[in-house]
């Protein structure tokens, strides 16, 4: 008798082992219900659509203990082999709408209110970071504005955006922006701007004036007329051509005529940028003449009989008149 019972038990165990289905350790569902076909890999198609659990909320993950899974499957005559698992992880799929997509939708709505064609020209700043919104995967359209309050002058907004049963309220500012040249670091007065000192940034339209510099080429190589802080929009009145010649500093006077180039030592009487006409004292002749700034500490005179501005030596009226018409010899 005992031998017969042992044989029957062995047959039952062997049959159970042979018919056990494969249980998935992780499950991804797209609907509100978890079905047998989601949990069991090789279940018969007739049983695959039978719902046994409610799914987590959109975008959320939950776990079900193996004992509960086996209990839920037993009424449907589905046997599974746990294979050492203690629980099954279930995740509900969702379409995630992050902060960038929310801000872009706000920008689109603001552009419509401001009658602007370029959404990229709208800068959106949220009062608080927007949480990720989880939508049903079948909802692929844009967020729909359910309520909108927008002040065009200051750009303040208060919007409620909706998609299906989900909605989110966001507040902040949405302003039209323009490209402008700003400083990448603090620059002191008199410094000449290099390409690494400036950058193009989008700034609110209210910060960009009529004389704001809009192109890098208009700023690079120019000198600042005052101290400017990093991030400040540069205005044309902030810039001037670099002063290549400074008052009372030594310069090289270059006399140029066809076929002849002579040089002499001089002292600048004025400040001047490239191309400026300035007065310069010829150290040798003690006379002040005019020339054009052609380089750092360099003034060029294109005639060997330049215009004499003044004489440093004492002469009477006649001799002064004669000297103004005299040929100046460069030494």
C-alpha positions in Angstrom: 0.0 0.0 0.0 2.7 2.5 1.0 4.6 1.6 -2.2 1.6 2.4 -4.3 1.0 5.9 -2.6 4.7 6.8 -3.2 4.4 5.9 -6.8 1.3 8.1 -7.3 3.0 11.0 -5.5 6.0 10.7 -7.8 3.7 10.7 -10.9 1.9 13.8 -9.7 5.2 15.7 -9.0 6.5 14.7 -12.4 3.3 15.8 -14.1 3.3 19.2 -12.3 7.0 19.7 -13.2 6.4 18.8 -16.8 3.4 21.2 -17.2 4.8 24.2 -15.2 4.9 27.4 -17.3 7.7 30.0 -17.4 7.2 33.0 -15.2 8.6 36.3 -16.3 10.6 38.1 -13.5 9.9 41.6 -15.0 6.7 42.7 -16.7 5.9 45.8 -18.8 2.2 46.6 -19.4 0.6 49.4 -21.3 -2.9 49.2 -19.8 -4.6 49.4 -16.4 -4.7 45.5 -16.0 -2.0 42.8 -15.7 -3.0 39.7 -17.7 -1.9 36.1 -17.6 0.0 36.6 -20.9 2.0 39.4 -19.3 3.1 37.2 -16.4 3.5 33.8 -18.1 5.7 33.5 -21.2 4.3 30.4 -22.9 0.7 30.3 -21.7 -2.1 29.2 -24.1 -3.6 32.0 -26.1 -7.0 31.3 -24.8 -5.9 32.3 -21.3 -3.4 35.0 -22.2 -6.0 37.9 -22.1 -7.4 37.0 -18.7 -6.8 39.8 -16.2 -5.5 38.9 -12.8 -4.1 42.2 -11.2 -4.5 45.9 -11.5 -1.4 47.6 -13.0 0.5 50.4 -11.2 -0.1 54.1 -12.1 1.4 55.4 -15.3 5.2 55.3 -15.2 5.3 53.5 -11.9 6.7 50.1 -10.9 5.3 47.7 -8.4 6.1 44.2 -7.2 3.9 41.1 -6.6 5.0 38.3 -4.3 5.3 34.9 -6.0 2.7 33.4 -3.6 0.1 35.9 -4.8 0.9 35.2 -8.4 0.5 31.5 -8.0 -2.8 32.0 -6.1 -4.1 34.3 -8.8 -3.2 31.8 -11.6 -4.6 28.7 -9.8 -8.3 29.3 -10.7 -7.3 29.4 -14.3 -5.4 26.1 -14.1 -2.0 27.8 -14.9 0.9 26.3 -13.1 4.2 28.1 -13.0 7.7 27.3 -11.9 9.0 30.1 -9.6 12.6 29.0 -10.3 13.9 30.7 -7.2 12.0 34.0 -7.7 10.5 35.7 -4.7 8.5 38.4 -6.5 7.6 39.7 -10.0 8.3 43.4 -10.9 5.5 45.1 -12.9 6.0 48.5 -14.7 3.3 50.4 -16.4 4.5 52.1 -19.6 3.9 55.8 -20.1 4.8 58.7 -22.4 7.0 60.9 -20.3 6.6 64.7 -20.8 9.6 66.4 -19.2 10.4 70.0 -18.3 11.9 70.8 -21.8 8.7 69.7 -23.6 6.5 71.6 -21.1 8.6 74.8 -21.6 8.5 74.4 -25.3 4.7 74.1 -25.2 4.5 77.2 -23.1 6.8 79.0 -25.6 4.5 78.0 -28.5 1.5 79.4 -26.6 3.3 82.6 -25.7 4.5 83.1 -29.3 0.9 82.9 -30.5 -0.2 85.5 -28.0 2.8 87.8 -29.0 2.1 87.1 -32.7 5.7 85.8 -33.3 6.5 83.3 -35.9 9.7 82.0 -34.3 9.2 80.0 -31.2 13.0 79.8 -30.7 12.9 83.5 -29.9 10.9 82.9 -26.7 12.7 82.3 -23.5 10.7 80.5 -20.8 11.6 80.5 -17.1 9.5 78.5 -14.7 8.9 79.6 -11.1 9.5 76.1 -9.9 10.9 73.1 -11.8 8.2 71.2 -13.7 7.7 67.6 -12.6 7.7 64.8 -15.2 4.2 64.2 -16.5 3.3 60.6 -17.3 0.7 60.1 -20.0 -0.9 57.1 -21.6 1.5 55.8 -24.4 -1.4 56.2 -26.9 -1.5 60.0 -26.3 1.0 61.4 -28.8 -0.4 64.9 -29.4 0.7 68.1 -27.8 -0.4 69.3 -24.4 -3.7 71.3 -24.7 -4.0 74.6 -22.8 -7.0 74.2 -20.5 -6.5 77.7 -18.9 -4.1 80.5 -19.8 -3.3 83.8 -18.2 -0.6 85.8 -20.0 0.7 89.4 -19.7 2.4 90.4 -22.9 4.4 93.3 -21.4 6.2 91.5 -18.6 5.7 88.0 -19.9 4.2 86.6 -16.8 2.1 83.5 -17.3 -0.1 81.0 -15.4 -1.1 78.0 -17.5 -2.8 74.7 -17.0 -1.9 72.2 -19.6 -3.8 69.0 -20.1 -3.5 65.6 -21.9 -6.3 63.1 -21.4 -7.0 62.8 -17.7 -3.6 64.3 -16.7 -2.9 68.0 -16.3 -0.2 70.2 -14.9 -0.2 73.9 -13.8 3.0 76.0 -14.5 3.8 79.6 -13.8 6.7 81.8 -14.8 7.8 84.2 -17.5 7.9 83.9 -21.3 9.7 86.7 -23.1 10.8 87.5 -26.6 14.6 87.4 -26.9 17.2 88.8 -29.3 20.8 87.8 -29.9 23.4 90.2 -28.5 27.1 90.2 -27.8 28.0 89.8 -24.1 31.3 89.6 -22.3 32.6 86.2 -21.2 34.7 87.8 -18.4 35.1 91.1 -16.7 37.0 93.5 -18.9 38.8 96.7 -17.8 38.7 100.0 -19.5 41.2 100.2 -22.4 41.5 96.4 -22.9 41.2 95.2 -26.5 38.5 92.5 -27.0 39.6 89.1 -28.3 37.4 86.4 -29.7 37.5 84.5 -26.4 36.3 87.6 -24.5 32.9 87.8 -26.2 30.0 85.5 -27.0 26.5 85.6 -28.6 23.6 85.0 -26.2 19.9 85.4 -26.3 18.6 88.1 -24.0 15.1 89.5 -23.2 14.2 92.1 -25.8 14.0 94.7 -23.0 17.7 94.3 -22.3 18.7 94.8 -26.0 18.8 98.4 -27.0 19.1 100.0 -30.4 22.8 100.5 -29.9 23.5 97.0 -28.6 26.2 95.1 -30.5 24.6 92.2 -32.3 27.6 90.7 -34.2 30.9 89.4 -32.8 32.8 91.0 -35.7 31.7 94.4 -34.5 33.3 93.9 -31.0 36.4 91.8 -31.6 39.5 94.1 -31.9 37.8 97.1 -30.3 38.7 98.6 -27.0 36.4 99.2 -24.0 35.8 102.8 -22.9 34.8 101.7 -19.4 34.9 98.7 -17.1 32.3 96.1 -18.1 31.2 93.1 -16.0 30.9 89.6 -17.3 27.5 88.8 -19.0 26.7 92.4 -19.7 25.3 93.2 -23.1 27.9 95.4 -25.0 26.7 98.7 -26.5 28.4 100.5 -29.4 29.0 103.4 -27.0 31.1 101.1 -24.9 33.6 100.5 -27.7 36.2 102.5 -29.5 39.1 101.8 -31.8 42.2 100.9 -29.8 44.5 103.8 -29.1 47.7 102.8 -30.8 49.4 106.1 -30.0 49.3 107.8 -26.6 50.0 111.4 -25.7 53.6 112.1 -24.6 54.8 108.6 -25.4 57.7 107.9 -27.8 56.7 107.0 -31.4 58.4 106.2 -34.7 57.9 108.8 -37.4 58.0 107.2 -40.9 58.4 109.6 -43.8 57.2 107.9 -47.0 57.4 109.2 -50.6 57.6 107.2 -53.8 60.9 105.3 -53.6 62.0 106.7 -50.3 61.3 105.7 -46.7 63.0 107.6 -43.8 62.4 107.3 -40.1 62.9 109.6 -37.1 62.2 109.5 -33.4 59.2 111.5 -32.2 56.9 112.1 -29.3 53.1 112.0 -29.7 51.2 115.1 -29.0 47.8 113.4 -29.2 46.2 110.1 -28.7 45.1 108.3 -31.8 43.7 105.1 -33.2 44.5 103.4 -36.5 43.9 105.9 -39.3 43.7 109.0 -37.1 45.6 112.2 -37.9 47.6 113.3 -34.9 50.3 115.9 -34.0 53.8 114.5 -33.3 57.0 116.2 -32.2 60.1 115.4 -34.2 62.7 115.1 -31.5 65.6 116.0 -33.9 64.1 119.2 -35.4 62.0 120.2 -32.4 59.0 120.8 -34.7 55.5 119.5 -34.3 54.0 118.1 -37.5 51.0 116.0 -38.5 50.9 112.4 -39.5 48.6 109.4 -39.7 48.6 106.6 -37.1 49.6 103.4 -39.0 50.5 101.0 -36.2 51.3 100.8 -32.5 53.5 103.8 -31.6 54.0 104.5 -35.3 53.0 107.7 -37.3 53.4 108.0 -41.0 54.0 111.2 -43.0 53.5 110.8 -46.7 55.4 114.0 -47.7 58.9 115.2 -46.9 57.4 118.7 -46.6 54.7 118.0 -44.0 52.5 120.5 -42.4 54.3 122.2 -39.5 52.0 122.8 -36.6 54.4 124.7 -34.4 58.1 125.3 -33.9 59.9 124.7 -30.6 62.8 127.1 -31.3 62.5 130.9 -30.8 62.4 132.8 -34.2 61.1 136.2 -35.2 57.9 136.4 -37.3 59.7 136.4 -40.6 61.9 133.4 -39.8 58.8 131.5 -38.5 57.0 132.1 -41.8 60.1 131.0 -43.7 60.4 127.8 -41.5 56.8 126.8 -42.1 57.5 126.5 -45.8 60.9 124.9 -45.4 61.6 121.3 -46.2 62.0 119.2 -43.1 64.9 116.8 -43.3 64.4 113.6 -41.5 67.4 112.5 -39.5 
